Amino acid sequence: MSFWWIYPVLVTLCTLFYSQALRTYPSNEVTLLDSMSALGDLGWVAYPAEGWEEISVMDERNTPMRTYQVCNVLEINQNNWLRTSWIPRGNAQRVYIEIKFTLRDCNSLPGVSGTCKETFNMYYYESNYSNLRHIQENQFIKIDTIAADESFTQVDVGDRVMKLNTEVRDISNLYKKGFYLAFQDVGACIALVSVRVFYKKCPSTIRNLALFPDTVTGGDSALVEVKGSCVNNSVEFDAPKMYCSADGGWLVPIGRCFCKLGYEEKKNGCQPCLPGYYKALLTDAHCTPCPAHSFSLQDSSAECTCEKGFYRPETDPKSAACSRPPSAPHNPMLTVNETAVIMEWSPPEDSGGRKDVTYNIHCRRCQLEGQKCNPCGSGIHYIPRQFGLSHPRVLITDLLPYTNYTFDIEALNGVSELSSGPKQFISVNVTTSQVVNVILKERKSKDSITLAFQGPEKTKDAVVEYEVIYYEKNQKEQNYTILKTKSSFMTVDGLKPGTTYVFRVRAHTVGGQGIYGGEIELETSTEDMIAITDPNQITILAISVAGGIILLIFLVTCFFVSGRHCGYIKAKQDPDEDKMHFQHGRVKLPGSRTYIHPHTYEDPNQAVRDFAKEIDVSNIRIERVIGAGEFGEVCSGRLKLPSKREICVAIKSLKVGYAEKQRRDFLGEASIMGQFDHPNIIRLEGVVTKCKPVMIITEYMENGSLDSFLKKHDGQFTVIQLVGMLRGIASGMKYLSDMNYVHRDLAARNILVNSNLVCKVSDFGLSRVLEDDPEAAYTTRFHLSC
Ligand code: AMP
């Protein structure tokens, strides 16, 4: 039973909200049912007959609108059902029901108290069948009881603006093909204006160049994981995926695709690079213009081609400009020092567009006239190296003296190997030389002097002859004589007795003629005598001989007393004296026992180089100070040379702030010591001259100097031990004497004793009165600087 007054109200309402009903829905909502847009009969079932009534009204565009109303507020026990037609759910597991309705306020109706209600119930029933005629009430599942937010209290609405109630409910986890909705009225005055059923989806989208399709939201509020597929001309970098949320939004994009090589990202897609552009890396977002000296003629280029004559090595990135080999080096500068040459040059004017220019040195040995050249072969040393020099400089050593060399300095860079063009180089010619050292061999008579020649080292086989020029001192211009010999000795006769002569020597080899060495002054004797190098040494020698004789008597006694049992001392006391040789590859003069005084060298540094091995300071470990020498501290430490076992050494250092003369004298000791090789002479291991402080490295004598050793252990030695020590000293002194070396300061403080009680002669210093030197102060610390 309907109230007569409700019709105009509903018509008014429906007209009022018509425009709202034509609204567009959000793009992520898919409508399954919309009562407002149904053109024909909705086909809904209402029962009992006096319950819900369908009312069709026309909107202003004459489109019929279907609404349902019921208003049996005066009667008790109302149970009016309105059931929709079957609603297919499609893929949706969760659907939303939006209802728009008006509900009359019971207070505004006279005489309805006790029977009037202000709510109604909404139900659903899942089914795979679309044409069920009857569904029992108890089969429906209740969705909710619906109450109004707004209600109207008077029938005459006039100009009053009214609102529809809108309520949305949802049903989750649907699993059958469709469902029916039902509205149960229990005595309210309701006008059901619109029912819309929809589900939500995440609309298709492209993120990070991956396409994600339309995705229906999950049945409950869980996220739905969706895998993306890369858009055209893109490749997967990291598997793309996203999550579709319950309210139809995309969340948490992970992974991505990149446009493939030769394509760039534009408007969520991949477009080919235009000619003149390239894209070589997946991760590059955009095409870039071809680098210098390269081009691309086609669309979608992954790299650009080098212009003719230009190259790009595999190791260069595709983004690098193409480059070409460098031009030749230029402006070479040579510093020739006998058989070594320092070559420097200016880098190529055109580096070819690269920073990796290096240089190779190619060596040819040419005959004197320069016509015929052959490769140099091995034996020549290049410092730091022959090939792949990164700086325009090289030191070449161990060249043959008096030889013409041609060095080609070749410039290369990272593309030289790719180019078939000619190598770019500059040639320099070098002619080597070498100074001949002259040694006073003998001064047997008052009118002759015998000289021995030393060098050129490397080609002594090739020395054709030595040329000696000599003259009386201070008379060079007036009267000089030139003599030649093919032997390495020469006796110059016909000299004036007691006269000083100046000698200079040069060598002629198959390679050519050398330069004269430094001047050597030698004086003839006034009387014939036995060979002695220095007249000043006669007195000292006499004393030494006397000492030697006494010592010899002592030793002979010892020999008989000990019955040769002096073998307590483990080290071999007698050297193999027949073999005289210089320690560091210096030429051997057969039969010669003469030591070379460093002062006979024009350049004392050369003497050091000749007789002492240069040791790299990194091979030395200084441990503690053990004494004070004339020139600075003496320390003990360790020396570890490559491929040799570590040994204990004594390290003498030259104090800071030394004068040049002190340096010369200090190293002079090494030049002398280095010429000796005897178990009772302190052994030189080498020198450090390339770093400061300058150092002399000798074997380490554990028991220090003999004088303090004897004092410390006074009365503790047997005669045999003492004699053994003396015998060692005598043996060392004899060796020195055989070498024509006069020690001049033999004393117990200059004898060192090792752990086996072997005594060794030391202190070959050139300067013996340094105490008077005001600069003799020294520091107690090493500050290495190389
Ligand atoms: P010198 O400069 O040779 O007079 O040495 C000074 C002091 O250093 C000596 O008296 C020794 O005590 C000590 N000394 C020098 N050379 C060595 C060495 N090779 N082994 C041990 N101690 C040494």
Residues whose N, C-alpha, C, O or C-beta is under 5 A from the ligand:
A	BS01	AMP	I626 G627 A628 G629 E630 V634 A650 T698 E699 Y700 M701 G704 S705 R749 D763
